[in-house]
Amino acid sequence: MSDETGRIHVDTDWKTEAAREKERLEQETEKSATSADSAPGQPGFAELINMLAMQAAIALGGYKGPGGETIPPNPDAAKHHIDLLDVLDQKTKGNLTEEEQHVLNAVLYELRIQYVQTAGSGGPAPGKPPA
């Protein structure tokens, strides 16, 4: 690695290439960390939201049971599950990704609207099954 004058020549291209490789690996790590939340078999935040939201939606009525019978609305159970989602929202404030926060906000908004419609009318909103 010395040239004809006896000076040592340092090839800096490898440093640039190593920096690019490091950056690429960091990006891949970030991608795999965000996709791990939705990987099959891996519990994720969206799954937790969906589980609680589905319980609230069923309690709001408009769904049929396994035998085809209509499940009557249960506003108290619906409110309890909506309140659980609100607790989750309050306790995770500032710790969610933008997408997770958006999903949680959207689900809470929709369930609250449906709850008000259901509780005010004594049944599911006409023409609109719960989400």
Secondary structure by P-SEA (a helix, b strand, c coil): ccccccbbbbbaaaaaaaaaaaaaaaaaaaaaaaacccccccccaaaaaaaaaaaaaaaaccccccccccccccaaaaaaaaaaaaaaaaaacccccaaaaaaaaaaaaaaaaaaaaaaaacccccccccc
